[in-house]
Amino acid sequence: MTDSCDLKNGKCVPCQGGTPPLPEDRSSELLGQLDDGWQLIENHHIERTYKFPNFAKALEFTNRVGDVAEQEGHHPIIELTWGRVKITLYTHKINGLTESDFIMAAKADAVL
C-alpha cells in the first residue's frame, strides 16, 4: 500500500487483469491524499480539470503529463482545449480504479 507522502514518488504497476478494483473506502482514502480538485466519480474513475491562461500553457502541461504517462506506462484520458486540460484516470483492463491511478494523478499535479 502507498503512504500519503509517497503517492507522487510511487511507481505505477501494470495491472494483470482479474485484479479487483479498489473498494470505495480505499479510493476515498487515496483521494484525500491528492491535491484539491480531484473528484471520485462513482468509484470508477477520478478526474480533475486544470485551468490555464491560454492554449499554449495548456498544451505544455498536456505534453509534460504525456511524458510522465509514458515513463510510468499508465495513460490517462486527456482532454485539451483553450485554457483547460481535463484528466481522467482509471485502469482500463479492470474498468475501475487501482492505486496506480492515484499515483499518476499525484504525478500530474507534480508537473503543474
C-alpha positions in Angstrom: 0.0 0.0 0.0 1.1 3.5 -0.8 1.7 6.0 2.0 0.2 9.5 1.6 3.5 11.2 1.3 4.7 8.7 -1.3 2.0 8.9 -4.0 3.9 11.3 -6.2 7.1 9.2 -5.7 5.3 5.9 -6.2 5.6 3.7 -9.3 2.6 2.7 -11.4 2.3 -1.1 -11.6 0.9 -2.8 -14.7 -2.5 -4.4 -14.0 -2.6 -8.1 -14.5 -6.4 -8.3 -15.2 -8.5 -10.2 -12.8 -7.4 -7.8 -10.1 -10.5 -6.3 -8.4 -10.9 -2.6 -8.5 -10.3 -0.7 -5.2 -13.1 -0.7 -2.7 -14.7 2.7 -2.3 -13.3 3.3 1.2 -9.7 2.9 -0.1 -10.5 5.1 -3.2 -11.8 7.8 -0.8 -8.7 7.5 1.4 -6.3 7.8 -1.6 -8.4 10.7 -3.0 -7.8 12.5 0.3 -4.1 12.3 -0.3 -4.3 14.2 -3.7 -4.3 17.9 -4.2 -7.7 19.6 -4.2 -9.6 19.4 -7.4 -9.6 15.7 -8.0 -13.1 14.1 -7.9 -14.0 10.4 -7.4 -16.8 9.5 -9.9 -18.9 6.5 -8.9 -15.8 4.8 -7.6 -15.0 4.1 -11.3 -12.6 6.9 -12.1 -11.0 10.1 -10.9 -10.9 13.4 -12.8 -9.6 16.9 -12.5 -9.8 20.0 -14.6 -6.8 22.3 -14.7 -7.1 25.9 -15.9 -4.5 27.9 -17.8 -4.3 31.4 -19.2 -4.1 30.3 -22.8 -3.9 27.3 -25.2 -0.1 27.2 -25.3 0.2 26.7 -21.5 -2.5 24.0 -21.5 -0.7 22.2 -24.3 2.7 22.5 -22.5 1.1 20.9 -19.4 -0.5 18.2 -21.6 2.8 17.3 -23.1 4.5 17.1 -19.7 1.8 14.8 -18.4 2.1 12.7 -21.5 5.9 12.3 -20.9 5.2 11.2 -17.3 2.5 8.8 -18.5 4.9 7.2 -21.0 7.6 6.8 -18.3 5.0 5.2 -15.9 3.3 3.1 -18.6 -0.1 4.4 -17.2 -2.0 6.6 -19.6 -4.8 9.0 -18.7 -7.6 10.3 -20.8 -6.5 13.9 -21.5 -9.0 16.5 -22.9 -7.3 19.6 -24.1 -9.0 22.8 -25.1 -8.2 26.5 -24.9 -7.1 27.3 -21.3 -8.2 23.9 -19.9 -7.0 20.4 -19.5 -9.2 17.6 -18.1 -7.5 14.4 -16.9 -9.5 11.3 -16.3 -7.9 8.2 -14.8 -8.9 4.6 -14.3 -7.4 1.3 -15.1 -8.9 0.1 -18.4 -8.0 -3.5 -18.0 -10.3 -3.9 -15.0 -12.7 -1.0 -15.8 -12.1 0.5 -12.3 -9.5 2.1 -10.0 -6.1 0.9 -8.8 -3.5 2.6 -6.7 -1.6 3.4 -9.9 -4.4 5.8 -10.9 -3.9 7.8 -7.8 -0.1 7.7 -8.3 -0.5 9.0 -11.8 -2.8 11.7 -10.5 -0.2 12.9 -8.0 2.4 12.9 -10.7 0.2 15.0 -12.9 -0.1 17.5 -10.1 3.6 17.5 -9.6 4.3 18.6 -13.1 1.9 21.6 -12.8 
